[in-house]
Amino acid sequence: MAETTEHGVRLGAVKLRASLHETIWGGRRLANLAGKQLPPNTRIGEAWETALDAVAETPPFTGKTLGDLVNSHGEALLGARAMAVYGKHFPLLTKFIDANSWLSVQVHPDDAYAAAHEGGKLGKTETWYILHAAPDAQIVYGMRAAASPDEVRAAIATNRLEDLLHTVAVQAGDVVFVPAGTVHAIGAGVALYELQEYSDVTYRLYDYGRAQANGQPRELHVEQGLAVMRYEPPAVTRVTPVAQPTADAGTTRRTLAACHYFVLDELTINGGFNSAARPGSVQIISVLEGSCAIAPAQERGQDGDDDADVVMLGLGETAILPAAMSACILYGDSARLARSYVPEQDDHALLAWRAAQTVDFGV
């Protein structure tokens, strides 16, 4: 499972400890939903699974951050395709998100706008896999009807932007693809797994007049948001997952979302799933239900014998599989996993997912 790099270090699966983020809209659901140990008396909105400050828990990298590993191992960790798309940066940020109240209405720029106006940063396309939704839960996704920049600006100034927004009911199992430029917000009572380009560029258009703990309203980025948002209503809200073939009995694979930047698969495993080497891209594995063992394909059989290279993941835990790593087996008993990577242009899952959608998202 582990491959020796030019630095003489063997790269295998690396389990990461997520960073937790307190927010004004967060809650306590991630304790049960994602197995997180939440500090008392806090509202935790996000667990950043692949943050650059996420700490490795697997020898020989224990205590090092993901950013340290990127700096030390470069292409051996990231993969040639991931570096072609993103450069020498960790490409994808995965999160568990718990919205106890509405998030602000936001929009993200595309790569070209962010590069020109945000000091060369990436834009942000993302996708949401809904894990929990209260009976009346909703999201904002795009505009209700076509609007002009002046109409949107005036609605923000008079605290009535809700009148122009397209709100949609959601339930667990829904998949929402959010290309750059899509106005969006996660509603109260929604918890989800998010995959995105690794970017911190967010333009907050509207925050319902809420105040922070210091009594001041949060900063808005109205003009930047108006410059990048899509003003036409969306053709669709939810996207269609696509079943993918697998040779392993007891395992199903669905591609939830796919684009130039990422593929997000859901794996449901009863037994073992043979995960082939993927030299073009680092892979991210997160446990959505149950637990998972990541074991060397050539060293561990179906009998489940222990091995020093085996990495165990519990509910809500995440590991990365470096691009230089050889094939491995994912073991689980009714385990449900999220797997993501940066696809090659001819990636079968990417092409099949695009063909199954009713609209072309342009990414």
C-alpha positions in Angstrom: 0.0 0.0 0.0 2.9 2.4 0.7 5.3 3.6 -1.9 8.8 5.0 -1.2 9.3 8.5 -2.4 12.4 10.3 -3.5 12.8 11.4 0.1 12.9 7.7 1.3 9.6 8.0 3.0 6.9 5.4 2.4 3.5 7.0 1.5 0.5 5.1 2.5 -3.0 6.0 3.7 -2.9 8.9 6.2 -5.7 9.5 8.7 -6.4 13.1 9.5 -7.9 14.9 12.5 -10.3 17.5 11.3 -10.4 21.1 12.5 -13.6 22.2 14.1 -15.1 25.7 13.5 -17.5 27.5 15.7 -20.1 29.7 13.9 -23.1 31.8 14.8 -25.3 29.4 12.8 -23.8 26.1 13.9 -25.3 23.5 16.2 -24.4 20.2 17.9 -25.4 17.6 15.3 -21.9 16.7 14.3 -21.4 14.8 17.5 -23.9 12.1 16.5 -23.9 12.6 12.7 -20.1 12.6 12.3 -18.8 11.3 15.5 -17.1 14.6 16.4 -16.0 15.4 20.0 -17.4 18.9 20.3 -16.2 21.3 22.9 -18.9 22.1 25.5 -21.1 25.1 25.1 -20.1 25.8 21.5 -22.0 25.9 18.2 -19.9 24.0 15.8 -20.9 24.7 12.2 -18.1 23.0 10.3 -15.6 20.2 10.6 -12.9 20.7 7.9 -11.7 17.2 7.1 -8.9 18.1 4.7 -7.9 21.5 6.0 -4.2 22.4 5.6 -4.0 22.5 9.4 -5.6 19.0 9.8 -3.2 16.9 11.7 -2.0 13.4 10.6 -2.6 10.6 13.0 -0.8 7.9 11.1 2.9 7.0 11.5 5.4 8.2 10.3 3.6 11.5 9.8 1.8 11.7 13.2 1.6 15.3 14.4 2.4 16.8 11.0 -0.2 18.9 9.2 -1.6 18.2 5.8 0.2 21.4 4.6 3.5 19.9 5.9 2.9 16.8 3.8 2.1 18.8 0.7 5.3 20.7 1.0 7.4 17.6 1.7 6.0 15.2 -0.9 4.5 17.3 -3.7 3.5 15.2 -6.7 3.9 11.9 -4.9 1.1 13.0 -2.6 -1.0 15.1 -4.9 -0.7 13.4 -8.3 0.2 14.7 -11.7 -3.4 15.5 -12.8 -4.2 17.2 -9.5 -1.1 19.4 -9.9 -2.0 20.2 -13.5 -5.4 21.5 -12.4 -4.4 23.1 -9.0 -0.7 23.5 -8.9 1.3 22.4 -5.8 -1.7 22.9 -3.5 -3.9 20.4 -1.8 -6.8 20.4 -4.3 -10.0 19.6 -2.5 -11.5 20.7 0.8 -14.1 18.3 2.4 -16.3 19.4 5.3 -19.2 18.2 7.5 -21.6 21.1 7.9 -24.4 21.5 10.5 -26.7 24.4 10.0 -28.8 25.0 13.1 -29.9 28.3 11.5 -29.6 29.8 8.1 -26.2 30.5 6.6 -25.7 33.8 4.9 -26.6 34.1 1.2 -23.3 33.7 -0.7 -21.8 33.4 -4.1 -18.3 32.3 -5.2 -16.3 33.5 -8.2 -14.9 31.2 -10.9 -11.1 30.6 -11.2 -10.6 33.4 -13.8 -12.2 36.1 -11.7 -10.5 35.0 -8.5 -7.1 34.9 -10.2 -7.6 38.5 -11.5 -9.2 40.0 -8.4 -8.2 37.9 -5.4 -4.4 37.7 -5.8 -4.2 34.6 -8.0 -6.5 32.5 -5.8 -8.8 29.8 -7.0 -12.5 30.3 -7.4 -14.9 27.8 -5.9 -17.2 25.2 -7.4 -18.7 22.8 -4.7 -21.3 20.1 -4.2 -23.4 19.1 -1.2 -24.6 15.7 -0.2 -27.5 16.1 2.3 -27.1 13.8 5.3 -29.9 15.2 7.5 -32.8 17.5 6.9 -35.6 18.6 9.3 -39.1 18.1 7.9 -39.3 21.8 6.7 -35.7 22.2 5.7 -34.8 24.3 2.7 -31.9 25.7 0.8 -31.4 28.8 -1.4 -30.3 27.9 -4.9 -30.1 30.6 -7.5 -32.7 33.3 -8.3 -36.5 32.8 -8.4 -36.7 34.8 -11.7 -34.3 36.7 -13.9 -33.2 39.9 -12.2 -30.8 42.8 -12.9 -27.8 43.9 -10.8 -29.7 47.0 -9.8 -32.7 45.0 -8.6 -30.5 42.7 -6.5 -28.5 45.7 -5.1 -31.7 47.5 -4.1 -33.2 44.3 -2.5 -30.1 43.8 -0.4 -30.1 47.5 0.7 -33.8 47.2 1.9 -33.4 43.7 3.5 -35.8 42.0 1.1 -33.4 39.8 -1.0 -35.4 36.7 0.1 -38.2 37.9 -2.3 -35.8 37.3 -5.3 -34.3 34.0 -4.2 -35.2 30.5 -5.3 -35.8 28.4 -2.1 -36.1 24.6 -2.4 -37.1 21.9 0.1 -34.4 19.2 0.6 -34.2 15.8 2.3 -31.5 13.4 3.2 -30.0 11.8 0.1 -30.3 14.8 -2.1 -27.2 15.9 -4.1 -26.9 19.6 -5.0 -24.1 20.8 -7.4 -23.1 24.4 -6.9 -21.0 25.8 -9.8 -19.2 29.1 -9.2 -21.6 32.0 -9.7 -24.6 30.2 -8.2 -26.2 32.2 -5.4 -26.8 29.8 -2.5 -27.4 29.3 1.2 -27.9 26.3 3.5 -31.0 26.4 5.5 -31.8 25.7 9.2 -32.1 22.0 10.0 -29.7 20.8 7.3 -26.5 18.9 7.8 -24.4 17.8 4.8 -21.1 16.6 3.5 -19.5 19.2 1.2 -16.7 18.9 -1.4 -15.2 22.0 -2.9 -12.2 23.4 -4.7 -9.8 24.4 -1.9 -10.5 28.1 -1.9 -11.4 30.6 0.8 -13.0 33.2 -1.6 -16.6 33.7 -0.5 -18.7 36.8 -1.3 -21.4 37.3 1.3 -24.4 39.0 -0.4 -26.9 39.0 2.5 -27.1 38.0 6.1 -30.7 38.8 7.1 -29.5 41.8 9.2 -28.0 39.5 11.8 -25.4 40.8 14.3 -22.3 39.1 15.5 -21.4 38.5 19.2 -20.0 42.1 19.3 -23.3 43.5 18.1 -22.0 44.4 14.6 -23.3 43.1 11.4 -21.1 40.7 9.4 -19.2 42.2 6.4 -21.0 42.0 3.1 -19.3 41.8 -0.3 -22.1 43.1 -2.5 -20.3 44.6 -5.4 -18.0 41.6 -5.8 -21.0 39.3 -5.5 -22.9 41.2 -8.2 -19.9 41.0 -10.5 -19.8 37.1 -10.4 -23.4 35.9 -9.8 -25.7 34.2 -12.3 -28.9 36.3 -12.7 -31.0 33.7 -14.5 -33.0 31.1 -12.5 -31.4 27.6 -12.4 -32.6 24.9 -14.8 -32.3 22.2 -12.1 -31.6 22.1 -8.4 -30.8 18.5 -7.6 -28.5 16.4 -9.7 -28.8 12.7 -10.7 -26.3 10.3 -9.1 -25.0 7.6 -11.5 -24.4 4.0 -10.6 -21.0 2.8 -11.6 -19.9 -0.8 -12.2 -17.9 -2.6 -9.5 -16.5 -6.1 -9.6 -16.8 -6.6 -5.8 -19.9 -8.4 -4.5 -21.6 -6.5 -1.8 -20.3 -3.1 -2.9 -22.1 -0.4 -4.8 -20.6 2.7 -6.2 -22.5 5.9 -7.2 -21.0 9.0 -8.6 -22.9 11.8 -6.9 -21.3 14.7 -8.7 -18.5 15.2 -11.2 -16.8 18.1 -13.0 -13.4 19.3 -14.2 -12.4 19.9 -10.5 -13.5 16.7 -8.7 -15.4 13.5 -8.7 -17.5 12.6 -5.6 -18.4 8.9 -5.2 -20.5 7.2 -2.6 -19.3 3.7 -1.8 -21.5 1.3 0.2 -19.3 -1.7 1.3 -20.3 -5.1 2.7 -17.0 -6.9 2.7 -14.2 -5.5 0.6 -13.8 -3.0 -2.2 -10.6 -3.2 -4.4 -9.5 0.4 -4.9 -7.1 0.6 -7.8 -4.0 2.8 -7.7 -4.8 6.3 -8.9 -1.5 8.0 -9.8 -3.1 11.1 -11.2 -4.7 12.3 -8.0 -4.7 12.0 -4.2 -8.0 10.4 -3.0 -10.1 11.4 0.0 -12.1 8.8 2.0 -14.6 9.9 4.6 -16.9 7.6 6.6 -20.6 8.6 6.4 -21.9 5.5 8.1 -20.3 2.6 10.0 -16.5 2.1 9.9 -13.8 1.2 7.4 -10.4 -0.4 7.3 -7.9 0.6 4.5 -5.5 -2.2 3.9 -2.8 -3.1 1.4 -4.2 -5.2 -1.4 -1.1 -7.4 -1.6 -0.6 -7.9 2.1 -4.0 -8.4 3.7 -6.5 -11.1 2.7 -10.2 -11.4 3.3 -9.5 -13.2 6.6 -9.0 -9.8 8.2 -5.6 -10.4 9.7 -4.1 -7.3 11.3 -1.3 -5.5 9.6 0.8 -2.5 10.6 -0.2 -0.6 7.4 -3.9 -0.9 8.1 -5.7 2.4 8.8 -8.9 2.3 10.7 -11.6 4.9 10.2 -14.7 5.4 12.3 -17.8 7.4 11.7 -17.0 10.9 10.4 -13.3 10.2 10.1 -11.3 10.9 7.0 -8.1 9.6 5.4 -6.2 10.6 2.2 -4.7 8.0 -0.2 -1.6 9.6 -1.8 -1.3 9.4 -5.5 2.0 7.3 -5.3 0.2 4.7 -3.2 -0.4 1.3 -4.8 -3.8 -0.5 -4.8 -5.6 -1.1 -1.5 -8.8 -2.7 -0.2 -11.5 -0.8 1.7 -13.1 -3.2 4.2 -16.5 -2.5 5.8 -19.7 -4.0 7.2 -22.6 -1.9 5.9 -20.1 1.0 5.6 -21.0 4.1 3.6 -18.1 6.2 2.4 -17.5 9.3 0.4 -14.6 9.1 -2.0 -13.3 12.1 -4.0 -10.4 12.8 -6.4 -9.4 15.1 -9.3 -10.4 13.3 -12.5 -8.5 12.8 -15.7 -10.3 14.4 -18.7 -11.4 11.0 -19.9 -12.4 9.6 -16.5 -15.3 7.2 -16.9 -17.2 8.4 -13.9 -16.9 12.0 -15.0 -18.1 11.3 -18.5 -21.0 9.0 -17.3 -22.2 11.6 -14.8 -22.1 14.4 -17.3 -24.1 12.3 -19.8 -26.8 11.5 -17.3 -27.6 15.2 -16.4 -30.3 17.1 -18.1 -28.2 20.3 -18.2 -24.6 21.2 -19.0 -23.1 22.9 -16.0 -20.2 24.2 -18.0 -17.4 22.7 -15.7 
